[in-house]
């Protein structure tokens, strides 16, 4: 069957390199990789051992919001940058 398929540029480049390395036509590489992907997605998924995650107290002071640690880091980094710039 002939069809038109639009590939992302990076994926097309990978497929072209693979075709050259294997000395096979582009079409054959695409078809074999599609088959492998379909077979892998239809196969049984491996059983994974369950993991129990438990929380623990962080020992933070009351009123301190641990969800804003990134914001605090950004503010400290900004202050450090401004300090370095003013010393120039």
C-alpha positions as CSV (number, residue, x, y, z in Angstrom):
1,X,0.0,0.0,0.0
2,X,1.3,3.4,-0.9
3,X,0.6,6.3,1.5
4,X,2.0,9.7,2.5
5,X,3.5,10.0,5.9
6,X,5.0,13.2,7.4
7,X,7.9,12.6,9.7
8,X,9.6,15.0,12.0
9,X,13.0,16.2,10.6
10,X,15.0,14.6,13.4
11,X,13.3,11.2,13.0
12,X,13.7,11.3,9.3
13,X,17.4,11.9,9.7
14,X,17.7,9.0,12.1
15,X,15.9,6.7,9.7
16,X,18.0,7.8,6.8
17,X,21.3,7.2,8.7
18,X,20.0,3.8,9.8
19,X,19.2,2.9,6.2
20,X,22.7,3.9,5.0
21,X,24.4,2.0,7.9
22,X,22.4,-1.2,7.2
23,X,22.6,-0.8,3.4
24,X,18.8,-1.2,3.2
25,X,16.2,0.9,1.5
26,X,14.6,3.7,3.6
27,X,11.2,2.0,3.1
28,X,12.4,-1.3,4.5
29,X,13.9,0.3,7.6
30,X,10.7,2.2,8.3
31,X,8.5,-0.9,7.8
32,X,10.7,-3.1,10.1
33,X,10.9,-0.5,12.8
34,X,7.1,0.1,12.7
35,X,6.6,-3.7,12.9
36,X,8.9,-3.9,15.9
37,X,7.2,-1.0,17.6
38,X,3.7,-2.5,17.1
39,X,4.9,-5.9,18.4
40,X,6.5,-4.4,21.4
41,X,3.3,-2.4,22.3
42,X,1.1,-5.5,21.9
43,X,3.2,-7.8,24.0
44,X,2.6,-8.4,27.6
45,X,3.9,-5.7,29.9
46,X,6.5,-7.0,32.4
47,X,5.3,-7.3,35.9
48,X,6.9,-4.8,38.2
49,X,7.5,-5.1,41.9
50,X,5.2,-2.7,43.8
51,X,6.9,0.0,45.8
52,X,5.5,1.6,48.9
53,X,6.3,5.3,49.3
54,X,5.9,6.8,52.7
55,X,6.2,10.5,53.6
56,X,8.2,11.8,56.5
57,X,8.3,15.2,58.3
58,X,10.8,17.6,56.8
59,X,11.4,19.4,60.0
60,X,10.5,22.8,58.5
61,X,9.4,25.7,60.7
62,X,5.7,26.5,60.8
63,X,4.6,28.9,58.1
64,X,7.4,27.7,55.7
65,X,6.0,26.6,52.4
66,X,8.1,23.7,50.9
67,X,6.3,24.1,47.6
68,X,8.0,27.5,47.1
69,X,11.6,26.3,47.4
70,X,12.3,26.9,43.7
71,X,11.0,30.4,44.0
72,X,13.3,31.0,47.0
73,X,16.3,29.6,45.0
74,X,15.4,31.9,42.1
75,X,15.2,34.9,44.3
76,X,18.6,34.1,45.9
77,X,20.2,33.5,42.5
78,X,18.8,36.9,41.3
79,X,20.2,38.7,44.3
80,X,23.6,37.1,43.8
81,X,23.5,38.1,40.1
82,X,22.6,41.7,40.9
83,X,25.4,41.9,43.5
84,X,28.0,40.6,41.0
85,X,26.7,43.1,38.4
86,X,27.0,46.0,40.8
87,X,30.6,45.1,41.6
88,X,31.7,45.4,38.0
